[in-house]
Amino acid sequence: MAEPKTTRTTADVGEFLAAVADERRRADAQALCALMAEATGAAPAMWGSAIVGFGTYHYRYASGREGDWPPVGLAPRKQALTLYVAEGFERHAALLARLGPVTTGKGCLYIKRLAEVDAEALRELVKTAFDAFDGRTITG
């Protein structure tokens, strides 16, 4: 069985965020990281070279593949801030409606400008998603 490609590292989160080239994206990423740390109560950690994660859960699939992943994380991508939510968004429809101008993928929330998003709804989404998976083993 192949090892997961993205794992937790000891790289410095502050250095990673400070190196984001675009000034506005850097400021948004730093602010989102602070919001997520406050909402989760967990320290941020680097996962691979480009994801800042909070907490950890263990996943195990019927195929035998397993590994660890953060319940919530962020990546300051060129096009948008990407918020990773391991449990997805199905049960978060009301919070998504309050957030403002965002788009979603299966487990990703894309934010163009943090100032345009409802911070309280975002904080609640992060906390709820974190609490659902942190420290657990998820099988599927």
Phi and psi in radians as a Rosetta constraint file:
Dihedral C 1 N 2 CA 2 C 2 CIRCULARHARMONIC -1.232 0.35
Dihedral N 2 CA 2 C 2 N 3 CIRCULARHARMONIC 2.525 0.35
Dihedral C 2 N 3 CA 3 C 3 CIRCULARHARMONIC -1.328 0.35
Dihedral N 3 CA 3 C 3 N 4 CIRCULARHARMONIC 2.582 0.35
Dihedral C 3 N 4 CA 4 C 4 CIRCULARHARMONIC -1.022 0.35
Dihedral N 4 CA 4 C 4 N 5 CIRCULARHARMONIC 2.493 0.35
Dihedral C 4 N 5 CA 5 C 5 CIRCULARHARMONIC -1.347 0.35
Dihedral N 5 CA 5 C 5 N 6 CIRCULARHARMONIC -0.575 0.35
Dihedral C 5 N 6 CA 6 C 6 CIRCULARHARMONIC -1.891 0.35
Dihedral N 6 CA 6 C 6 N 7 CIRCULARHARMONIC 2.019 0.35
Dihedral C 6 N 7 CA 7 C 7 CIRCULARHARMONIC -2.270 0.35
Dihedral N 7 CA 7 C 7 N 8 CIRCULARHARMONIC 2.901 0.35
Dihedral C 7 N 8 CA 8 C 8 CIRCULARHARMONIC -1.158 0.35
Dihedral N 8 CA 8 C 8 N 9 CIRCULARHARMONIC 2.403 0.35
Dihedral C 8 N 9 CA 9 C 9 CIRCULARHARMONIC -2.154 0.35
Dihedral N 9 CA 9 C 9 N 10 CIRCULARHARMONIC 3.105 0.35
Dihedral C 9 N 10 CA 10 C 10 CIRCULARHARMONIC -1.777 0.35
Dihedral N 10 CA 10 C 10 N 11 CIRCULARHARMONIC 0.187 0.35
Dihedral C 10 N 11 CA 11 C 11 CIRCULARHARMONIC -1.058 0.35
Dihedral N 11 CA 11 C 11 N 12 CIRCULARHARMONIC 2.680 0.35
Dihedral C 11 N 12 CA 12 C 12 CIRCULARHARMONIC -1.448 0.35
Dihedral N 12 CA 12 C 12 N 13 CIRCULARHARMONIC 2.086 0.35
Dihedral C 12 N 13 CA 13 C 13 CIRCULARHARMONIC -1.102 0.35
Dihedral N 13 CA 13 C 13 N 14 CIRCULARHARMONIC -0.765 0.35
Dihedral C 13 N 14 CA 14 C 14 CIRCULARHARMONIC -1.036 0.35
Dihedral N 14 CA 14 C 14 N 15 CIRCULARHARMONIC -0.747 0.35
Dihedral C 14 N 15 CA 15 C 15 CIRCULARHARMONIC -1.134 0.35
Dihedral N 15 CA 15 C 15 N 16 CIRCULARHARMONIC -0.728 0.35
Dihedral C 15 N 16 CA 16 C 16 CIRCULARHARMONIC -1.054 0.35
Dihedral N 16 CA 16 C 16 N 17 CIRCULARHARMONIC -0.862 0.35
Dihedral C 16 N 17 CA 17 C 17 CIRCULARHARMONIC -1.167 0.35
Dihedral N 17 CA 17 C 17 N 18 CIRCULARHARMONIC -0.647 0.35
Dihedral C 17 N 18 CA 18 C 18 CIRCULARHARMONIC -1.141 0.35
Dihedral N 18 CA 18 C 18 N 19 CIRCULARHARMONIC -0.384 0.35
Dihedral C 18 N 19 CA 19 C 19 CIRCULARHARMONIC -1.545 0.35
Dihedral N 19 CA 19 C 19 N 20 CIRCULARHARMONIC -0.024 0.35
Dihedral C 19 N 20 CA 20 C 20 CIRCULARHARMONIC -1.108 0.35
Dihedral N 20 CA 20 C 20 N 21 CIRCULARHARMONIC 2.178 0.35
Dihedral C 20 N 21 CA 21 C 21 CIRCULARHARMONIC -1.142 0.35
Dihedral N 21 CA 21 C 21 N 22 CIRCULARHARMONIC -0.816 0.35
Dihedral C 21 N 22 CA 22 C 22 CIRCULARHARMONIC -1.325 0.35
Dihedral N 22 CA 22 C 22 N 23 CIRCULARHARMONIC 2.183 0.35
Dihedral C 22 N 23 CA 23 C 23 CIRCULARHARMONIC -1.036 0.35
Dihedral N 23 CA 23 C 23 N 24 CIRCULARHARMONIC -0.801 0.35
Dihedral C 23 N 24 CA 24 C 24 CIRCULARHARMONIC -1.167 0.35
Dihedral N 24 CA 24 C 24 N 25 CIRCULARHARMONIC -0.743 0.35
Dihedral C 24 N 25 CA 25 C 25 CIRCULARHARMONIC -1.108 0.35
Dihedral N 25 CA 25 C 25 N 26 CIRCULARHARMONIC -0.686 0.35
Dihedral C 25 N 26 CA 26 C 26 CIRCULARHARMONIC -1.077 0.35
Dihedral N 26 CA 26 C 26 N 27 CIRCULARHARMONIC -0.850 0.35
Dihedral C 26 N 27 CA 27 C 27 CIRCULARHARMONIC -1.095 0.35
Dihedral N 27 CA 27 C 27 N 28 CIRCULARHARMONIC -0.735 0.35
Dihedral C 27 N 28 CA 28 C 28 CIRCULARHARMONIC -1.105 0.35
Dihedral N 28 CA 28 C 28 N 29 CIRCULARHARMONIC -0.748 0.35
Dihedral C 28 N 29 CA 29 C 29 CIRCULARHARMONIC -1.117 0.35
Dihedral N 29 CA 29 C 29 N 30 CIRCULARHARMONIC -0.736 0.35
Dihedral C 29 N 30 CA 30 C 30 CIRCULARHARMONIC -1.134 0.35
Dihedral N 30 CA 30 C 30 N 31 CIRCULARHARMONIC -0.713 0.35
Dihedral C 30 N 31 CA 31 C 31 CIRCULARHARMONIC -1.180 0.35
Dihedral N 31 CA 31 C 31 N 32 CIRCULARHARMONIC -0.727 0.35
Dihedral C 31 N 32 CA 32 C 32 CIRCULARHARMONIC -1.138 0.35
Dihedral N 32 CA 32 C 32 N 33 CIRCULARHARMONIC -0.691 0.35
Dihedral C 32 N 33 CA 33 C 33 CIRCULARHARMONIC -1.056 0.35
Dihedral N 33 CA 33 C 33 N 34 CIRCULARHARMONIC -0.765 0.35
Dihedral C 33 N 34 CA 34 C 34 CIRCULARHARMONIC -1.121 0.35
Dihedral N 34 CA 34 C 34 N 35 CIRCULARHARMONIC -0.747 0.35
Dihedral C 34 N 35 CA 35 C 35 CIRCULARHARMONIC -1.066 0.35
Dihedral N 35 CA 35 C 35 N 36 CIRCULARHARMONIC -0.770 0.35
Dihedral C 35 N 36 CA 36 C 36 CIRCULARHARMONIC -1.181 0.35
Dihedral N 36 CA 36 C 36 N 37 CIRCULARHARMONIC -0.675 0.35
Dihedral C 36 N 37 CA 37 C 37 CIRCULARHARMONIC -1.101 0.35
Dihedral N 37 CA 37 C 37 N 38 CIRCULARHARMONIC -0.744 0.35
Dihedral C 37 N 38 CA 38 C 38 CIRCULARHARMONIC -1.163 0.35
Dihedral N 38 CA 38 C 38 N 39 CIRCULARHARMONIC -0.766 0.35
Dihedral C 38 N 39 CA 39 C 39 CIRCULARHARMONIC -1.180 0.35
Dihedral N 39 CA 39 C 39 N 40 CIRCULARHARMONIC -0.628 0.35
Dihedral C 39 N 40 CA 40 C 40 CIRCULARHARMONIC -1.609 0.35
Dihedral N 40 CA 40 C 40 N 41 CIRCULARHARMONIC -0.482 0.35
Dihedral C 40 N 41 CA 41 C 41 CIRCULARHARMONIC 1.324 0.35
Dihedral N 41 CA 41 C 41 N 42 CIRCULARHARMONIC 0.170 0.35
Dihedral C 41 N 42 CA 42 C 42 CIRCULARHARMONIC -1.908 0.35
Dihedral N 42 CA 42 C 42 N 43 CIRCULARHARMONIC 2.581 0.35
Dihedral C 42 N 43 CA 43 C 43 CIRCULARHARMONIC -1.330 0.35
Dihedral N 43 CA 43 C 43 N 44 CIRCULARHARMONIC 2.482 0.35
Dihedral C 43 N 44 CA 44 C 44 CIRCULARHARMONIC -1.251 0.35
Dihedral N 44 CA 44 C 44 N 45 CIRCULARHARMONIC 2.572 0.35
Dihedral C 44 N 45 CA 45 C 45 CIRCULARHARMONIC -2.464 0.35
Dihedral N 45 CA 45 C 45 N 46 CIRCULARHARMONIC 2.593 0.35
Dihedral C 45 N 46 CA 46 C 46 CIRCULARHARMONIC -1.355 0.35
Dihedral N 46 CA 46 C 46 N 47 CIRCULARHARMONIC 2.395 0.35
Dihedral C 46 N 47 CA 47 C 47 CIRCULARHARMONIC -2.112 0.35
Dihedral N 47 CA 47 C 47 N 48 CIRCULARHARMONIC 1.996 0.35
Dihedral C 47 N 48 CA 48 C 48 CIRCULARHARMONIC 1.147 0.35
Dihedral N 48 CA 48 C 48 N 49 CIRCULARHARMONIC -2.640 0.35
Dihedral C 48 N 49 CA 49 C 49 CIRCULARHARMONIC -1.738 0.35
Dihedral N 49 CA 49 C 49 N 50 CIRCULARHARMONIC -0.081 0.35
Dihedral C 49 N 50 CA 50 C 50 CIRCULARHARMONIC -2.512 0.35
Dihedral N 50 CA 50 C 50 N 51 CIRCULARHARMONIC 0.173 0.35
Dihedral C 50 N 51 CA 51 C 51 CIRCULARHARMONIC -2.119 0.35
Dihedral N 51 CA 51 C 51 N 52 CIRCULARHARMONIC 2.300 0.35
Dihedral C 51 N 52 CA 52 C 52 CIRCULARHARMONIC -1.767 0.35
Dihedral N 52 CA 52 C 52 N 53 CIRCULARHARMONIC 2.061 0.35
Dihedral C 52 N 53 CA 53 C 53 CIRCULARHARMONIC -1.992 0.35
Dihedral N 53 CA 53 C 53 N 54 CIRCULARHARMONIC 2.791 0.35
Dihedral C 53 N 54 CA 54 C 54 CIRCULARHARMONIC -2.244 0.35
Dihedral N 54 CA 54 C 54 N 55 CIRCULARHARMONIC 2.149 0.35
Dihedral C 54 N 55 CA 55 C 55 CIRCULARHARMONIC 1.284 0.35
Dihedral N 55 CA 55 C 55 N 56 CIRCULARHARMONIC -2.998 0.35
Dihedral C 55 N 56 CA 56 C 56 CIRCULARHARMONIC -2.751 0.35
Dihedral N 56 CA 56 C 56 N 57 CIRCULARHARMONIC 2.601 0.35
Dihedral C 56 N 57 CA 57 C 57 CIRCULARHARMONIC -2.400 0.35
Dihedral N 57 CA 57 C 57 N 58 CIRCULARHARMONIC 2.815 0.35
Dihedral C 57 N 58 CA 58 C 58 CIRCULARHARMONIC -1.876 0.35
Dihedral N 58 CA 58 C 58 N 59 CIRCULARHARMONIC 2.316 0.35
Dihedral C 58 N 59 CA 59 C 59 CIRCULARHARMONIC -1.986 0.35
Dihedral N 59 CA 59 C 59 N 60 CIRCULARHARMONIC 2.580 0.35
Dihedral C 59 N 60 CA 60 C 60 CIRCULARHARMONIC -2.495 0.35
Dihedral N 60 CA 60 C 60 N 61 CIRCULARHARMONIC 2.080 0.35
Dihedral C 60 N 61 CA 61 C 61 CIRCULARHARMONIC -1.677 0.35
Dihedral N 61 CA 61 C 61 N 62 CIRCULARHARMONIC 2.776 0.35
Dihedral C 61 N 62 CA 62 C 62 CIRCULARHARMONIC -1.031 0.35
Dihedral N 62 CA 62 C 62 N 63 CIRCULARHARMONIC -0.479 0.35
Dihedral C 62 N 63 CA 63 C 63 CIRCULARHARMONIC -1.214 0.35
Dihedral N 63 CA 63 C 63 N 64 CIRCULARHARMONIC -0.233 0.35
Dihedral C 63 N 64 CA 64 C 64 CIRCULARHARMONIC 1.778 0.35
Dihedral N 64 CA 64 C 64 N 65 CIRCULARHARMONIC -0.237 0.35
Dihedral C 64 N 65 CA 65 C 65 CIRCULARHARMONIC -1.215 0.35
Dihedral N 65 CA 65 C 65 N 66 CIRCULARHARMONIC 2.400 0.35
Dihedral C 65 N 66 CA 66 C 66 CIRCULARHARMONIC -2.654 0.35
Dihedral N 66 CA 66 C 66 N 67 CIRCULARHARMONIC 2.857 0.35
Dihedral C 66 N 67 CA 67 C 67 CIRCULARHARMONIC 3.091 0.35
Dihedral N 67 CA 67 C 67 N 68 CIRCULARHARMONIC -2.980 0.35
Dihedral C 67 N 68 CA 68 C 68 CIRCULARHARMONIC -2.059 0.35
Dihedral N 68 CA 68 C 68 N 69 CIRCULARHARMONIC 2.626 0.35
Dihedral C 68 N 69 CA 69 C 69 CIRCULARHARMONIC -2.713 0.35
Dihedral N 69 CA 69 C 69 N 70 CIRCULARHARMONIC 2.681 0.35
Dihedral C 69 N 70 CA 70 C 70 CIRCULARHARMONIC -1.377 0.35
Dihedral N 70 CA 70 C 70 N 71 CIRCULARHARMONIC 2.459 0.35
Dihedral C 70 N 71 CA 71 C 71 CIRCULARHARMONIC -1.059 0.35
Dihedral N 71 CA 71 C 71 N 72 CIRCULARHARMONIC -0.635 0.35
Dihedral C 71 N 72 CA 72 C 72 CIRCULARHARMONIC -2.412 0.35
Dihedral N 72 CA 72 C 72 N 73 CIRCULARHARMONIC 2.615 0.35
Dihedral C 72 N 73 CA 73 C 73 CIRCULARHARMONIC -2.789 0.35
Dihedral N 73 CA 73 C 73 N 74 CIRCULARHARMONIC 3.029 0.35
Dihedral C 73 N 74 CA 74 C 74 CIRCULARHARMONIC -2.491 0.35
Dihedral N 74 CA 74 C 74 N 75 CIRCULARHARMONIC 2.680 0.35
Dihedral C 74 N 75 CA 75 C 75 CIRCULARHARMONIC -2.491 0.35
Dihedral N 75 CA 75 C 75 N 76 CIRCULARHARMONIC 2.171 0.35
Dihedral C 75 N 76 CA 76 C 76 CIRCULARHARMONIC -1.442 0.35
Dihedral N 76 CA 76 C 76 N 77 CIRCULARHARMONIC 1.459 0.35
Dihedral C 76 N 77 CA 77 C 77 CIRCULARHARMONIC -1.377 0.35
Dihedral N 77 CA 77 C 77 N 78 CIRCULARHARMONIC 2.870 0.35
Dihedral C 77 N 78 CA 78 C 78 CIRCULARHARMONIC -1.084 0.35
Dihedral N 78 CA 78 C 78 N 79 CIRCULARHARMONIC -0.744 0.35
Dihedral C 78 N 79 CA 79 C 79 CIRCULARHARMONIC -1.424 0.35
Dihedral N 79 CA 79 C 79 N 80 CIRCULARHARMONIC -0.505 0.35
Dihedral C 79 N 80 CA 80 C 80 CIRCULARHARMONIC -2.938 0.35
Dihedral N 80 CA 80 C 80 N 81 CIRCULARHARMONIC 2.806 0.35
Dihedral C 80 N 81 CA 81 C 81 CIRCULARHARMONIC -1.271 0.35
Dihedral N 81 CA 81 C 81 N 82 CIRCULARHARMONIC 2.309 0.35
Dihedral C 81 N 82 CA 82 C 82 CIRCULARHARMONIC -1.908 0.35
Dihedral N 82 CA 82 C 82 N 83 CIRCULARHARMONIC 2.135 0.35
Dihedral C 82 N 83 CA 83 C 83 CIRCULARHARMONIC -1.822 0.35
Dihedral N 83 CA 83 C 83 N 84 CIRCULARHARMONIC 2.106 0.35
Dihedral C 83 N 84 CA 84 C 84 CIRCULARHARMONIC -1.636 0.35
Dihedral N 84 CA 84 C 84 N 85 CIRCULARHARMONIC 2.275 0.35
Dihedral C 84 N 85 CA 85 C 85 CIRCULARHARMONIC -2.240 0.35
Dihedral N 85 CA 85 C 85 N 86 CIRCULARHARMONIC 1.852 0.35
Dihedral C 85 N 86 CA 86 C 86 CIRCULARHARMONIC -1.027 0.35
Dihedral N 86 CA 86 C 86 N 87 CIRCULARHARMONIC -0.629 0.35
Dihedral C 86 N 87 CA 87 C 87 CIRCULARHARMONIC -1.420 0.35
Dihedral N 87 CA 87 C 87 N 88 CIRCULARHARMONIC -0.096 0.35
Dihedral C 87 N 88 CA 88 C 88 CIRCULARHARMONIC 1.440 0.35
Dihedral N 88 CA 88 C 88 N 89 CIRCULARHARMONIC -2.907 0.35
Dihedral C 88 N 89 CA 89 C 89 CIRCULARHARMONIC -2.088 0.35
Dihedral N 89 CA 89 C 89 N 90 CIRCULARHARMONIC 0.028 0.35
Dihedral C 89 N 90 CA 90 C 90 CIRCULARHARMONIC -0.908 0.35
Dihedral N 90 CA 90 C 90 N 91 CIRCULARHARMONIC -0.797 0.35
Dihedral C 90 N 91 CA 91 C 91 CIRCULARHARMONIC -1.535 0.35
Dihedral N 91 CA 91 C 91 N 92 CIRCULARHARMONIC 0.113 0.35
Dihedral C 91 N 92 CA 92 C 92 CIRCULARHARMONIC -1.954 0.35
Dihedral N 92 CA 92 C 92 N 93 CIRCULARHARMONIC 0.415 0.35
Dihedral C 92 N 93 CA 93 C 93 CIRCULARHARMONIC -1.001 0.35
Dihedral N 93 CA 93 C 93 N 94 CIRCULARHARMONIC -0.746 0.35
Dihedral C 93 N 94 CA 94 C 94 CIRCULARHARMONIC -1.133 0.35
Dihedral N 94 CA 94 C 94 N 95 CIRCULARHARMONIC -0.694 0.35
Dihedral C 94 N 95 CA 95 C 95 CIRCULARHARMONIC -1.194 0.35
Dihedral N 95 CA 95 C 95 N 96 CIRCULARHARMONIC -0.700 0.35
Dihedral C 95 N 96 CA 96 C 96 CIRCULARHARMONIC -1.072 0.35
Dihedral N 96 CA 96 C 96 N 97 CIRCULARHARMONIC -0.666 0.35
Dihedral C 96 N 97 CA 97 C 97 CIRCULARHARMONIC -1.133 0.35
Dihedral N 97 CA 97 C 97 N 98 CIRCULARHARMONIC -0.529 0.35
Dihedral C 97 N 98 CA 98 C 98 CIRCULARHARMONIC -1.446 0.35
Dihedral N 98 CA 98 C 98 N 99 CIRCULARHARMONIC -0.357 0.35
Dihedral C 98 N 99 CA 99 C 99 CIRCULARHARMONIC -1.088 0.35
Dihedral N 99 CA 99 C 99 N 100 CIRCULARHARMONIC -0.725 0.35
Dihedral C 99 N 100 CA 100 C 100 CIRCULARHARMONIC 1.908 0.35
Dihedral N 100 CA 100 C 100 N 101 CIRCULARHARMONIC -2.641 0.35
Dihedral C 100 N 101 CA 101 C 101 CIRCULARHARMONIC -1.319 0.35
Dihedral N 101 CA 101 C 101 N 102 CIRCULARHARMONIC 1.592 0.35
Dihedral C 101 N 102 CA 102 C 102 CIRCULARHARMONIC -2.352 0.35
Dihedral N 102 CA 102 C 102 N 103 CIRCULARHARMONIC 2.841 0.35
Dihedral C 102 N 103 CA 103 C 103 CIRCULARHARMONIC -2.218 0.35
Dihedral N 103 CA 103 C 103 N 104 CIRCULARHARMONIC 2.778 0.35
Dihedral C 103 N 104 CA 104 C 104 CIRCULARHARMONIC -2.283 0.35
Dihedral N 104 CA 104 C 104 N 105 CIRCULARHARMONIC 2.695 0.35
Dihedral C 104 N 105 CA 105 C 105 CIRCULARHARMONIC -2.052 0.35
Dihedral N 105 CA 105 C 105 N 106 CIRCULARHARMONIC -2.856 0.35
Dihedral C 105 N 106 CA 106 C 106 CIRCULARHARMONIC -0.981 0.35
Dihedral N 106 CA 106 C 106 N 107 CIRCULARHARMONIC -0.872 0.35
Dihedral C 106 N 107 CA 107 C 107 CIRCULARHARMONIC -2.290 0.35
Dihedral N 107 CA 107 C 107 N 108 CIRCULARHARMONIC 0.321 0.35
Dihedral C 107 N 108 CA 108 C 108 CIRCULARHARMONIC -2.156 0.35
Dihedral N 108 CA 108 C 108 N 109 CIRCULARHARMONIC 2.472 0.35
Dihedral C 108 N 109 CA 109 C 109 CIRCULARHARMONIC -2.058 0.35
Dihedral N 109 CA 109 C 109 N 110 CIRCULARHARMONIC 2.224 0.35
Dihedral C 109 N 110 CA 110 C 110 CIRCULARHARMONIC -1.874 0.35
Dihedral N 110 CA 110 C 110 N 111 CIRCULARHARMONIC 2.174 0.35
Dihedral C 110 N 111 CA 111 C 111 CIRCULARHARMONIC -2.088 0.35
Dihedral N 111 CA 111 C 111 N 112 CIRCULARHARMONIC 2.088 0.35
Dihedral C 111 N 112 CA 112 C 112 CIRCULARHARMONIC -1.341 0.35
Dihedral N 112 CA 112 C 112 N 113 CIRCULARHARMONIC -0.843 0.35
Dihedral C 112 N 113 CA 113 C 113 CIRCULARHARMONIC -2.355 0.35
Dihedral N 113 CA 113 C 113 N 114 CIRCULARHARMONIC 2.074 0.35
Dihedral C 113 N 114 CA 114 C 114 CIRCULARHARMONIC -1.051 0.35
Dihedral N 114 CA 114 C 114 N 115 CIRCULARHARMONIC -0.614 0.35
Dihedral C 114 N 115 CA 115 C 115 CIRCULARHARMONIC -1.112 0.35
Dihedral N 115 CA 115 C 115 N 116 CIRCULARHARMONIC -0.346 0.35
Dihedral C 115 N 116 CA 116 C 116 CIRCULARHARMONIC -1.567 0.35
Dihedral N 116 CA 116 C 116 N 117 CIRCULARHARMONIC -0.049 0.35
Dihedral C 116 N 117 CA 117 C 117 CIRCULARHARMONIC -1.814 0.35
Dihedral N 117 CA 117 C 117 N 118 CIRCULARHARMONIC 2.488 0.35
Dihedral C 117 N 118 CA 118 C 118 CIRCULARHARMONIC -1.191 0.35
Dihedral N 118 CA 118 C 118 N 119 CIRCULARHARMONIC 1.903 0.35
Dihedral C 118 N 119 CA 119 C 119 CIRCULARHARMONIC -1.093 0.35
Dihedral N 119 CA 119 C 119 N 120 CIRCULARHARMONIC -0.654 0.35
Dihedral C 119 N 120 CA 120 C 120 CIRCULARHARMONIC -1.185 0.35
Dihedral N 120 CA 120 C 120 N 121 CIRCULARHARMONIC -0.716 0.35
Dihedral C 120 N 121 CA 121 C 121 CIRCULARHARMONIC -1.134 0.35
Dihedral N 121 CA 121 C 121 N 122 CIRCULARHARMONIC -0.699 0.35
Dihedral C 121 N 122 CA 122 C 122 CIRCULARHARMONIC -1.127 0.35
Dihedral N 122 CA 122 C 122 N 123 CIRCULARHARMONIC -0.787 0.35
Dihedral C 122 N 123 CA 123 C 123 CIRCULARHARMONIC -1.037 0.35
Dihedral N 123 CA 123 C 123 N 124 CIRCULARHARMONIC -0.761 0.35
Dihedral C 123 N 124 CA 124 C 124 CIRCULARHARMONIC -1.144 0.35
Dihedral N 124 CA 124 C 124 N 125 CIRCULARHARMONIC -0.728 0.35
Dihedral C 124 N 125 CA 125 C 125 CIRCULARHARMONIC -1.050 0.35
Dihedral N 125 CA 125 C 125 N 126 CIRCULARHARMONIC -0.839 0.35
Dihedral C 125 N 126 CA 126 C 126 CIRCULARHARMONIC -1.053 0.35
Dihedral N 126 CA 126 C 126 N 127 CIRCULARHARMONIC -0.833 0.35
Dihedral C 126 N 127 CA 127 C 127 CIRCULARHARMONIC -1.103 0.35
Dihedral N 127 CA 127 C 127 N 128 CIRCULARHARMONIC -0.810 0.35
Dihedral C 127 N 128 CA 128 C 128 CIRCULARHARMONIC -1.098 0.35
Dihedral N 128 CA 128 C 128 N 129 CIRCULARHARMONIC -0.788 0.35
Dihedral C 128 N 129 CA 129 C 129 CIRCULARHARMONIC -1.165 0.35
Dihedral N 129 CA 129 C 129 N 130 CIRCULARHARMONIC -0.686 0.35
Dihedral C 129 N 130 CA 130 C 130 CIRCULARHARMONIC -1.090 0.35
Dihedral N 130 CA 130 C 130 N 131 CIRCULARHARMONIC -0.870 0.35
Dihedral C 130 N 131 CA 131 C 131 CIRCULARHARMONIC -1.079 0.35
Dihedral N 131 CA 131 C 131 N 132 CIRCULARHARMONIC -0.520 0.35
Dihedral C 131 N 132 CA 132 C 132 CIRCULARHARMONIC -1.187 0.35
Dihedral N 132 CA 132 C 132 N 133 CIRCULARHARMONIC -0.516 0.35
Dihedral C 132 N 133 CA 133 C 133 CIRCULARHARMONIC -2.102 0.35
Dihedral N 133 CA 133 C 133 N 134 CIRCULARHARMONIC -0.442 0.35
Dihedral C 133 N 134 CA 134 C 134 CIRCULARHARMONIC -0.990 0.35
Dihedral N 134 CA 134 C 134 N 135 CIRCULARHARMONIC 2.263 0.35
Dihedral C 134 N 135 CA 135 C 135 CIRCULARHARMONIC 1.327 0.35
Dihedral N 135 CA 135 C 135 N 136 CIRCULARHARMONIC 0.123 0.35
Dihedral C 135 N 136 CA 136 C 136 CIRCULARHARMONIC -1.827 0.35
Dihedral N 136 CA 136 C 136 N 137 CIRCULARHARMONIC 2.883 0.35
Dihedral C 136 N 137 CA 137 C 137 CIRCULARHARMONIC -1.916 0.35
Dihedral N 137 CA 137 C 137 N 138 CIRCULARHARMONIC 2.176 0.35
Dihedral C 137 N 138 CA 138 C 138 CIRCULARHARMONIC -1.887 0.35
Dihedral N 138 CA 138 C 138 N 139 CIRCULARHARMONIC 2.195 0.35
Dihedral C 138 N 139 CA 139 C 139 CIRCULARHARMONIC -1.976 0.35
Dihedral N 139 CA 139 C 139 N 140 CIRCULARHARMONIC 2.585 0.35
